[in-house]
């Protein structure tokens, strides 16, 4: 008893202080709380911001991929809001070619100036991400008031006009992402941003000059713009550059040979430009260079040895040039590149270059010779054009004559070695963290200790939980019980296959965790497989909802089906051994926020014990013979194509034959009959030849005789040809009056 009173008297002062002391709970200062509520109002109460009340403590909101508020000393330092609005690349283009307010943008009363007036009052802000929210209007110059800003991401909105030069005054900026907007004009001089590491201005209308940049950059993405110049010499001085993507522009002239040997370069995409000339045979490549894409240019000669040599660590894409390397079926003739290069206007000389040329009689002589050469060149060019006629598609597109040489029903079968060449589908899964072997503590942290509220599904193969990694990436964690006597060492070896299942058109695997059995610590008891989580719904959901269905016009559907085909091709040929028997279904084609396709539910090869039995509930990764399973995948891909074309979801097998007959009849009769067999939602959005090509390859995929079904390479080639016909038709300003 005395000990009790002694303890009580000893603790009494501390308890009194604890009771009398005010409870300290971090709260935003009132002015910043008002700003957050004003932002909610100006963004027109998006779903991710609903549910806030006056009692909401913004500093303690649970972080998610869609919303993240970080506070320091009662002030906001990070504001990340990700909505579900479509981006310009996935929205119908207005007939006038000008921006118009739509369902995918905020309303006509929205003011981007007012929004940034409020946001810039968050003076301690270091990270600002406003993505897919339907923002529209020119980016206000007052953005420079955020002097502490380190990360600025306003991608996938409808921001138009020029990038304000005031951005260059954000000296602390390490990441600038303005991709997938409607920005145009020249990029301001950004050399003052000496700590900038990431620049992503892709999918805009910027140009024509390559921007002036600091050599601190690690990643430069300028793809899908209107840049028209030589690749500047300044790029070869970027010693930290790892990722360089300038594809789908109009870059001219030769490729600087030192670009391939930059000290840190890993990813180099120069595809779909007008780069010409030959690459020097003696160029060297950085050992870390894992992907090179120089396809769809005007290059001649042979590939340098460091690009031509087969390597499991490097993917090289070089089709549709005029190169003598590789399969000539996927190269143009030398005459094609020579003619196209002559038609490309050379870049204008600088003032210094012009002044270095002495004028006078010499100029007159040169002018006369040039005029004669020009006339002769023009005559040759006219002769070539007449010979090629309508076979060529403008802008470096596929040559239809080449397509005609490939029989859809009897495509030559590629041998195994030929199929194990670098493919477009072997591009890395960009945007994902590196593959990681997780600890059990990390898995528990991601799933909130396997919170039942995070349980997504439960079946014979185990449970699937939703979770979030520490960097905010949403994932699905599949928990699978192992059979007894499975050695962790043998399981680890087989898990190497999982680390390769990472591709932009697969629901990729980002890591795994192996836990020893409780009764037998020397054996593996459970394996956790961690997938990325795609939450935007499936292709089936979109075709089953008339409002979402309207978003999927012909170009969007073709892009999705090409993505599915690329995912299947990666499963078949991107890793060794290939993965077949994938039970492809339209509900397993998931769409991300940019409507890019990702295949889920594919056949993950499971490790086997001695013999054929798998330790994971007896399921074996090799389902049937490879040839049979491969052709079954092609058939199932054909069913998905059939559903995309007709807009009808197939439940019974008999429906496949009925829809096939309608398409075959339409092909045989007339364009109007074919139009009656397809989804009315896409009428007016396609070129007939593009539709016809897609229908033909679909019917061949559904051939009853599996030996006559095309290879996945042929399917992908014809779908790519179809979309390029569509692009040429769209760029010519045609309206679909055929249907």
PyMOL commands that set and color helices and strands:
alter all, ss='L'
color gray80, all
select helices_A, chain A and resi 2-20+30-42+47-49+58-60+88-90+112-119+141-145+165-169+233-237+257-261+305-308+328-330+334-343+351-355+361-391+400-405+416-419+424-426+440-446+452-454+488-499+539-544+546-549+554-574+586-588+626-646+653-669+671-677+680-682+688-701+706-708+712-731
alter helices_A, ss='H'
color red, helices_A
select strands_A, chain A and resi 67-72+75-82+127-131+136-138+151-153+158-161+175-177+182-185+198-200+205-206+219-221+243-245+252-253+267-269+274-278+291-293+298-301+315-317+322-323+436-437+455-459+462-468+474-481+509-516+524-532+589-591+597-599
alter strands_A, ss='S'
color yellow, strands_A
deselect
rebuild
show_as cartoon
